[in-house]
């Protein structure tokens, strides 16, 4: 008689080796008395320069390293848009431009005020310090953490002129990550990248140094989770995943806890496939609900991004750390404690969404990409079917709130004001998109709807909240309500999206999750 394959068992199973999952697995396995299994659906990044070289990051979009999720048809937005979600060890920290921010204290304090006890700035800032080795001045910075943070060197002459133009337009040159929130200011970014150009991703920083030497850590790539397993008493016992033969299933069990770290799209997907989510929706796709958790897949937030592009009068730089080296923050109304508008400056043409709409392009161009930092539109993630192989329905509902339209329109006009300042006179040529003919609110809104993109920051789809908050699927210790033995650690847990690029905050969430588990 053929023998059944024995069920493998570890103390902890982490599903998803991304920006937070890599951190959780590395930190838990620091204790040699416990065993940790990390399952990642994508390939390893070890030795892969397509991933490790930060200046190649734009080539990863819509590549084999990308889950490449289309959005549902948008009422007020770009229905052609796609959400890049990394399919590789390190997750989106292996796939992005590595712009590195501490979240504003005001963001974290608001999380705490919303019922997330233990997540205030006073609680979380020491975790940023622990994870980083930062070259910026300040006693608050960490100098010995696994993640290398450094300030982009000012080598791009168009960028130098841009900062001078911002100052002329009333946006002072102000460094980032100083411990004080920049409401109105511009500067070279800090990036999580080593001096040799290797991205300091979660995998590079946390896993690469220990994967071979740490025998209690088993990192497995190329294995996609199908569903979580539970006992009749609703304790999560492990995860079922697709075998490498792509036909059979295997199971890995957790003696203590399972941590899901699949990101803001795939985490709610896996929970719903496992019966945790809005009961009515689950029944519609043929899944028997285990826990009726209406907040799973709700509250999808993002940073919608526009683009305004100019042909350059001089040759643009041909070398860069990652081609998006400067950030600009602005406030569109008085009295804000955080900026509601941000720009990334790109030293390359960014015609991904404009060219198909008939706008001219150029191989020698630069752009500013205004984004709404605290967007009020809310979307959803839903299952398309009960088959784990099917892509979920991602519906961000971009620009369904008037606030987002107002801020984005303001951003396009402010970008023009900056480019019109004297320091940019020798750089800013013809405006390629939206072009000088687009002036009215109606013209700019039509352009935004047709061509906007995203900064690829989906979040908040499995948000944490107070234990009694029915809209929050997680408690402040990241435990999934209604079951035991299961936590979530990734960008989906945020109650609302950080004002700034969230990658380093997602690593911080991984650090916090490991602390919560070890302290429990």
C-alpha positions in Angstrom: 0.0 0.0 0.0 1.3 3.5 -0.8 2.3 5.5 2.3 0.8 8.9 2.9 3.2 11.8 2.9 3.8 12.8 6.5 2.6 16.2 7.5 5.4 18.6 8.2 5.3 20.6 11.4 7.1 23.7 12.7 6.5 26.0 15.6 5.6 28.9 13.3 4.6 29.1 9.7 4.8 32.4 7.8 2.8 32.6 4.6 4.4 35.1 2.3 8.1 36.1 2.3 7.5 39.7 1.5 8.3 43.1 3.1 6.9 42.1 6.5 6.9 38.3 6.2 10.7 38.1 5.7 11.1 40.2 8.8 8.8 38.1 10.9 10.5 34.8 9.9 14.0 36.2 10.5 13.2 37.6 13.9 11.3 34.6 15.2 14.1 32.2 14.1 16.6 34.2 16.1 15.5 31.9 18.9 17.3 28.6 18.2 14.7 26.7 20.3 11.9 27.3 17.8 11.5 26.2 14.2 10.1 28.5 11.4 8.9 27.7 7.9 8.6 30.6 5.4 6.5 29.9 2.3 6.8 32.2 -0.7 4.9 31.8 -3.9 7.6 33.6 -6.1 11.2 32.6 -6.8 14.2 33.5 -4.7 16.0 36.7 -5.3 19.4 35.4 -4.3 21.9 36.1 -7.0 19.3 37.6 -9.3 20.5 41.0 -10.5 17.1 41.7 -12.3 15.8 42.0 -8.7 18.8 43.0 -6.7 20.0 45.9 -8.9 17.8 48.8 -7.8 18.3 50.9 -10.9 16.5 48.1 -12.9 13.3 48.2 -10.8 11.0 49.6 -13.5 11.7 46.5 -15.6 10.0 44.4 -13.0 6.6 46.0 -13.7 4.3 43.6 -15.6 7.1 41.0 -15.7 7.3 37.4 -14.5 8.1 38.8 -11.0 4.7 40.6 -10.9 1.2 39.2 -10.0 0.1 42.0 -12.3 -3.5 42.6 -11.0 -5.9 44.5 -13.3 -8.4 46.8 -11.6 -12.1 46.4 -12.1 -13.7 49.0 -14.4 -13.5 52.4 -12.7 -16.3 54.8 -12.6 -14.0 57.9 -12.2 -10.6 56.5 -12.9 -8.3 54.7 -15.3 -9.7 51.3 -15.9 -6.6 50.2 -17.8 -4.5 50.5 -14.7 -2.8 47.5 -13.1 -1.5 46.9 -9.6 2.0 45.6 -9.5 2.3 43.1 -6.6 5.7 41.4 -6.3 6.0 37.7 -6.9 9.5 37.2 -5.5 11.2 36.7 -2.1 11.3 40.1 -0.4 7.9 41.0 -1.8 7.4 44.6 -2.9 10.6 45.6 -1.2 12.3 43.5 -3.9 10.2 45.2 -6.6 9.8 48.9 -5.8 12.0 52.0 -6.0 13.1 51.6 -2.3 12.0 55.1 -1.2 12.5 55.0 2.6 10.4 56.9 5.1 9.6 56.7 8.7 5.8 57.3 9.0 4.9 60.7 10.4 4.3 60.6 14.2 0.8 62.0 13.5 -0.1 58.9 11.4 1.0 56.4 14.1 -0.7 58.4 16.9 -3.9 58.4 14.9 -3.6 54.6 14.6 -3.4 54.4 18.4 -6.3 56.9 18.8 -8.4 54.7 16.6 -8.1 51.8 19.1 -4.7 50.3 18.0 -3.1 50.3 21.5 0.6 49.9 21.3 1.0 51.5 17.8 1.7 55.1 18.7 4.8 56.9 17.5 6.3 56.4 20.9 5.7 52.7 20.6 6.9 52.4 16.9 9.7 54.8 16.5 12.1 52.5 18.4 11.3 49.8 15.9 12.3 52.0 12.9 15.5 52.8 14.8 16.1 49.1 15.4 15.7 48.1 11.8 17.9 50.7 10.1 21.5 51.7 9.6 21.0 55.3 8.5 23.6 57.7 7.2 21.5 60.8 8.1 22.3 62.9 11.1 20.2 62.7 14.3 20.3 60.8 17.6 17.0 59.1 16.7 18.5 57.2 13.8 19.6 53.6 14.1 23.2 52.8 13.1 23.4 49.0 13.3 20.1 47.6 12.0 19.8 45.2 9.0 18.3 47.7 6.6 20.7 50.2 5.0 19.1 53.7 4.6 21.0 56.4 2.9 20.3 59.8 1.3 20.4 60.0 -2.5 23.5 62.0 -3.6 22.7 65.2 -5.5 24.2 64.2 -8.8 21.3 64.9 -11.2 21.6 68.5 -12.5 18.0 68.7 -13.4 17.1 67.6 -9.9 19.3 70.2 -8.4 17.5 72.9 -10.5 14.2 71.5 -9.5 14.9 71.9 -5.8 15.9 75.5 -6.5 12.7 76.0 -8.4 10.7 74.5 -5.5 12.3 77.0 -3.2 11.4 79.8 -5.5 7.8 78.6 -5.5 7.7 78.7 -1.7 8.6 75.0 -1.0 11.8 75.0 1.0 14.6 72.5 0.7 14.0 70.3 3.8 15.6 66.9 4.6 13.3 63.9 5.3 13.3 61.5 8.3 14.5 64.1 10.7 11.8 63.2 13.3 9.7 66.2 12.2 6.9 65.8 9.7 7.5 67.8 6.5 4.2 69.5 5.6 5.7 71.7 2.9 9.2 70.9 1.6 11.4 69.1 -1.0 14.6 67.1 -0.9 16.5 64.2 -2.2 14.9 61.0 -0.9 16.4 58.5 1.5 16.4 55.0 0.0 17.0 51.5 1.4 19.8 50.7 -0.9 23.4 49.7 -0.3 26.2 51.9 -1.7 26.9 49.4 -4.5 23.4 49.7 -5.9 22.0 46.6 -4.3 18.5 47.1 -2.9 18.4 46.7 0.9 15.1 44.8 0.7 13.5 42.8 3.4 15.0 39.6 1.9 18.5 41.0 1.3 18.6 42.6 4.8 16.9 40.0 7.0 17.0 36.6 5.1 20.2 36.5 3.0 22.6 36.7 5.9 20.9 33.8 7.8 19.2 31.5 5.3 22.0 29.0 5.0 23.4 29.2 8.5 20.2 29.1 10.5 19.1 25.5 10.6 15.8 26.2 12.4 14.6 28.5 9.5 13.3 26.8 6.4 12.7 29.2 3.5 10.7 27.7 0.6 10.0 29.5 -2.6 7.8 28.8 -5.5 5.0 27.5 -3.3 1.5 29.1 -3.5 -0.8 28.9 -0.5 -4.3 27.5 -1.3 -6.0 27.9 2.1 -5.5 27.9 5.8 -6.5 24.9 7.9 -8.6 25.0 11.1 -9.7 22.6 13.8 -13.5 22.4 14.7 -12.7 24.9 17.5 -11.4 27.4 14.9 -7.7 27.1 15.7 -5.5 27.6 12.7 -3.2 24.6 12.4 -1.4 25.3 9.2 -1.6 26.0 5.5 -2.3 23.9 2.4 -0.2 24.8 -0.5 0.3 23.7 -4.1 3.0 21.1 -4.6 5.8 21.9 -7.0 4.3 19.4 -9.4 1.4 21.9 -9.8 -1.2 19.2 -9.3 -1.1 17.9 -5.7 -1.5 19.7 -2.4 0.7 19.5 0.6 0.2 20.8 4.2 2.6 22.4 6.6 1.4 22.7 10.2 2.2 25.2 12.9 2.4 24.1 16.5 2.1 27.6 17.8 1.0 30.2 15.2 0.5 30.9 11.5 1.3 34.4 10.3 -0.1 35.5 7.0 2.0 38.1 5.2 0.8 38.0 1.6 0.1 41.7 1.1 -2.9 44.0 0.9 -4.4 42.1 -2.1 -3.4 38.5 -1.5 -3.9 38.4 2.3 -7.6 39.1 2.1 -7.8 36.7 -0.8 -6.3 33.9 1.3 -8.4 34.7 4.3 -11.6 34.6 2.2 -10.5 31.4 0.5 -10.2 30.0 4.0 -13.7 31.1 5.1 -12.9 34.3 6.9 -14.6 37.3 5.3 -18.0 38.8 4.5 -20.3 35.8 4.8 -22.7 36.8 2.0 -19.8 37.3 -0.5 -18.2 34.0 0.5 -21.5 32.1 -0.1 -21.8 33.8 -3.5 -18.6 32.1 -4.6 -19.3 28.8 -3.0 -17.3 29.0 0.2 -18.8 28.1 3.6 -18.1 30.9 6.0 -16.0 30.1 9.0 -16.0 33.6 10.4 -18.3 36.4 9.2 -15.7 39.2 9.1 -17.1 42.0 7.1 -13.9 44.0 7.2 -11.8 41.5 5.2 -11.3 43.0 1.8 -12.9 46.3 2.7 -11.3 49.7 3.3 -8.8 49.4 0.3 -6.7 52.6 0.3 -4.0 53.7 -2.1 -2.0 56.7 -3.2 -3.5 57.6 -6.6 -0.9 59.3 -8.8 -1.0 61.6 -11.8 1.8 62.6 -14.1 2.8 65.8 -15.8 5.8 65.5 -18.2 8.1 67.9 -20.1 10.6 67.4 -22.8 14.0 68.3 -21.5 16.0 71.1 -23.2 19.3 69.4 -22.1 20.3 65.8 -22.1 19.0 64.1 -18.9 21.2 62.1 -16.7 22.0 58.6 -17.9 22.8 57.1 -14.4 20.7 57.1 -11.3 20.1 55.3 -8.0 16.6 54.5 -9.1 15.4 57.3 -11.4 13.0 58.8 -8.9 15.3 60.6 -6.5 13.4 63.7 -5.2 10.2 64.1 -3.2 8.1 67.2 -2.9 5.4 67.7 -0.2 2.8 70.4 -0.1 -0.4 71.3 1.7 -3.4 72.4 -0.4 -5.2 74.1 2.5 -4.1 75.8 5.7 -3.8 74.2 9.1 -2.8 70.6 8.1 -0.5 68.7 10.3 0.5 66.4 7.4 0.9 67.1 3.7 -2.1 66.1 1.6 -0.1 66.3 -1.7 3.2 64.7 -2.7 5.3 64.6 -5.9 7.9 62.2 -7.0 10.4 63.6 -9.5 11.3 61.2 -12.3 14.4 61.9 -14.4 12.9 59.6 -17.1 9.8 59.8 -19.3 6.9 58.1 -17.6 4.4 57.5 -20.4 3.0 54.2 -19.2 -0.5 55.6 -19.2 -0.3 58.7 -21.4 1.1 57.3 -24.6 -1.8 54.9 -25.2 -4.1 57.9 -24.9 -2.4 59.7 -27.7 -0.2 62.1 -25.8 3.3 62.7 -27.3 6.4 61.3 -25.6 10.1 61.7 -25.8 13.2 59.7 -24.8 14.7 62.8 -23.2 12.1 64.0 -20.7 11.4 64.4 -17.0 8.2 64.4 -15.0 6.5 65.1 -11.7 3.9 62.7 -10.4 1.4 64.3 -8.0 -0.2 61.9 -5.6 -3.0 62.2 -3.0 -1.3 61.3 0.3 -4.5 60.9 2.3 -7.0 59.8 -0.3 -10.6 59.4 0.9 -11.8 57.1 -1.8 -12.2 53.5 -0.5 -12.2 50.3 -2.5 -12.5 46.6 -2.1 -10.8 43.3 -2.8 -13.1 40.4 -3.5 -12.8 36.8 -4.8 -13.5 36.2 -8.4 -14.2 32.5 -7.8 -13.3 30.1 -5.0 -10.3 28.9 -7.1 -7.1 30.0 -5.6 -5.5 30.3 -9.0 -7.9 33.1 -10.1 -6.9 36.7 -9.7 -9.1 38.5 -7.2 -11.3 41.5 -8.1 -9.4 44.7 -7.1 -11.7 47.7 -7.2 -9.9 50.8 -5.8 -12.8 53.1 -6.7 -10.3 55.9 -7.6 -11.5 59.5 -7.4 -15.0 58.6 -6.1 -14.4 61.2 -3.4 -14.3 64.9 -4.4 -11.3 65.5 -2.0 -9.1 63.3 -4.2 -10.0 65.1 -7.4 -9.4 68.5 -5.8 -6.0 67.6 -4.4 -4.8 66.0 -7.7 -6.0 68.9 -9.8 -4.2 71.3 -7.4 -1.1 69.1 -7.9 -1.0 69.4 -11.6 -1.3 73.2 -11.4 1.4 73.4 -8.7 3.7 71.3 -10.8 3.4 73.8 -13.6 4.1 76.6 -11.2 7.3 74.9 -10.1 8.5 74.2 -13.6 7.8 77.8 -14.6 10.3 79.1 -12.0 13.6 80.6 -13.3 15.9 77.7 -12.2 14.0 75.4 -14.6 14.2 77.7 -17.6 17.1 75.8 -19.1 15.4 72.4 -18.5 11.7 72.6 -19.0 10.8 72.4 -22.7 7.4 71.5 -24.2 4.9 70.1 -21.8 4.1 66.7 -23.3 1.2 65.7 -21.1 -1.4 66.9 -20.3 -0.1 69.7 -22.6 -0.6 73.5 -22.5 -4.1 73.3 -23.8 -5.5 71.6 -20.7 -6.3 74.3 -18.2 -9.8 74.1 -16.9 -10.9 71.9 -14.0 -12.9 69.8 -16.5 -9.9 69.4 -18.8 -7.6 68.3 -16.0 -10.2 66.0 -14.5 -10.7 64.3 -17.9 -6.9 63.9 -18.2 -6.6 62.5 -14.7 -9.3 59.9 -15.2 -7.8 58.7 -18.5 -4.1 58.6 -17.5 -3.6 58.4 -13.7 -1.6 55.6 -12.2 -0.9 54.5 -8.6 2.2 54.7 -6.5 1.6 51.0 -5.9 0.6 51.4 -2.2 -2.6 49.4 -1.7 -3.2 48.9 2.0 -5.7 48.6 4.9 -7.8 45.6 3.6 -7.5 43.6 6.8 -7.2 46.5 9.2 -6.5 46.2 12.9 -8.6 48.0 15.4 -10.0 47.9 19.0 -11.1 44.4 20.1 -14.7 45.5 20.0 -14.5 47.1 16.5 -16.6 44.9 14.2 -15.2 46.6 11.1 -11.6 45.6 12.0 -10.8 42.0 11.3 -7.6 42.2 13.6 -7.0 43.2 17.1 -4.1 45.5 18.0 -1.9 42.4 18.5 -2.5 41.5 14.8 -4.6 38.5 15.8 -7.5 37.5 13.5 -10.7 37.9 15.4 -12.9 34.8 15.7 -10.1 32.3 15.4 -7.0 31.4 17.3 -3.4 30.8 16.3 -3.5 33.2 13.4 -2.1 36.7 12.8 -1.6 39.0 9.9 1.5 41.1 9.3 1.8 43.3 6.2 0.4 46.5 4.7 -3.1 45.2 4.9 -3.2 45.7 8.7 -2.9 49.5 8.6 -6.1 51.3 9.8 -5.3 53.9 7.2 -2.5 54.3 4.8 0.6 56.3 5.9 1.0 59.7 4.4 4.4 58.7 2.9 5.7 55.7 1.0 4.9 52.7 3.3 7.7 50.2 2.6 9.8 50.8 5.7 6.6 51.0 7.8 5.7 47.6 6.6 9.1 46.3 7.7 8.3 47.9 11.1 5.0 46.0 11.2 7.0 42.8 10.7 9.3 43.8 13.6 6.3 44.6 15.8 4.6 41.3 14.9 7.6 39.3 15.9 7.8 41.2 19.2 4.1 40.5 19.9 4.5 36.8 19.3 7.7 36.5 21.4 6.1 38.5 24.1 2.9 36.4 24.1 
